[in-house]
Amino acid sequence: MLPEQTLSRFLLLPELKLTHVIPVSRSGGIYNAEKVSDFEVCPKCASKCDKIYDRRWITVRDEPIRGKYVILKIRKRRFFCKKCQKPFTEPISGVRGRGQQKDFAVLCCGLLRTSST
């Protein structure tokens, strides 16, 4: 298994797919990821939505892992609900909003612990 694949299994949540790695000297790297689902459920009316009308990048900075800085850039899709005529951005567990993300290292360790039992 390649080092990038090993780190992506540790770093990313199960719903994210690693798309690109940009090494930044020896001090860390930038990891680009996106969600792998085909559709999302509208948070207002709970209908299935698959019409994407925009994409945007969000940046999540985490604590250093083994002394290396980690910057996770997630490409989030914006959907438009046909039923209620409202736009919404796809949710990603662990990322709640601007500046309110959970610690990904702690979150991933918790996921690893629960999946190994």
KAHUFEN-V156593 format. One record per residue. RES is the residue in one letter. PSI is psi in whole degrees, 0 to 359 (NA if undefined). BURIAL is I if it has 16 or more other C-alpha atoms within 10 Angstrom, else O. Layout:
# KAHUFEN-V156593
res->RES psi->PSI burial->BURIAL
res->RES psi->PSI burial->BURIAL
This chain:
# KAHUFEN-V156593
res->M psi->135 burial->O
res->L psi->152 burial->O
res->P psi->324 burial->O
res->E psi->322 burial->O
res->Q psi->321 burial->O
res->T psi->313 burial->O
res->L psi->322 burial->O
res->S psi->326 burial->I
res->R psi->326 burial->I
res->F psi->320 burial->I
res->L psi->321 burial->I
res->L psi->153 burial->I
res->L psi->159 burial->I
res->P psi->333 burial->O
res->E psi->355 burial->O
res->L psi->149 burial->I
res->K psi->131 burial->I
res->L psi->127 burial->I
res->T psi->330 burial->O
res->H psi->144 burial->O
res->V psi->129 burial->O
res->I psi->104 burial->O
res->P psi->138 burial->O
res->V psi->94 burial->O
res->S psi->219 burial->O
res->R psi->2 burial->O
res->S psi->355 burial->O
res->G psi->205 burial->I
res->G psi->168 burial->I
res->I psi->126 burial->I
res->Y psi->117 burial->I
res->N psi->136 burial->I
res->A psi->163 burial->I
res->E psi->160 burial->I
res->K psi->148 burial->I
res->V psi->1 burial->O
res->S psi->153 burial->O
res->D psi->337 burial->O
res->F psi->169 burial->O
res->E psi->164 burial->I
res->V psi->130 burial->I
res->C psi->129 burial->I
res->P psi->344 burial->O
res->K psi->316 burial->O
res->C psi->359 burial->O
res->A psi->28 burial->O
res->S psi->155 burial->O
res->K psi->130 burial->O
res->C psi->132 burial->I
res->D psi->7 burial->I
res->K psi->109 burial->I
res->I psi->129 burial->I
res->Y psi->353 burial->O
res->D psi->161 burial->O
res->R psi->149 burial->O
res->R psi->157 burial->O
res->W psi->138 burial->O
res->I psi->151 burial->O
res->T psi->130 burial->O
res->V psi->120 burial->I
res->R psi->137 burial->O
res->D psi->172 burial->I
res->E psi->150 burial->O
res->P psi->141 burial->O
res->I psi->117 burial->O
res->R psi->40 burial->O
res->G psi->3 burial->O
res->K psi->135 burial->O
res->Y psi->143 burial->I
res->V psi->124 burial->I
res->I psi->120 burial->I
res->L psi->119 burial->I
res->K psi->120 burial->I
res->I psi->128 burial->I
res->R psi->106 burial->I
res->K psi->143 burial->I
res->R psi->147 burial->I
res->R psi->128 burial->I
res->F psi->159 burial->I
res->F psi->122 burial->I
res->C psi->124 burial->I
res->K psi->329 burial->O
res->K psi->307 burial->O
res->C psi->359 burial->O
res->Q psi->36 burial->O
res->K psi->141 burial->O
res->P psi->153 burial->I
res->F psi->157 burial->I
res->T psi->140 burial->I
res->E psi->137 burial->I
res->P psi->148 burial->I
res->I psi->124 burial->O
res->S psi->136 burial->O
res->G psi->342 burial->O
res->V psi->105 burial->O
res->R psi->326 burial->O
res->G psi->188 burial->O
res->R psi->112 burial->O
res->G psi->14 burial->O
res->Q psi->29 burial->O
res->Q psi->153 burial->O
res->K psi->164 burial->O
res->D psi->113 burial->O
res->F psi->326 burial->I
res->A psi->316 burial->I
res->V psi->318 burial->O
res->L psi->314 burial->I
res->C psi->321 burial->I
res->C psi->322 burial->O
res->G psi->320 burial->O
res->L psi->320 burial->O
res->L psi->320 burial->O
res->R psi->317 burial->O
res->T psi->329 burial->O
res->S psi->338 burial->O
res->S psi->347 burial->O
res->T psi->NA burial->O
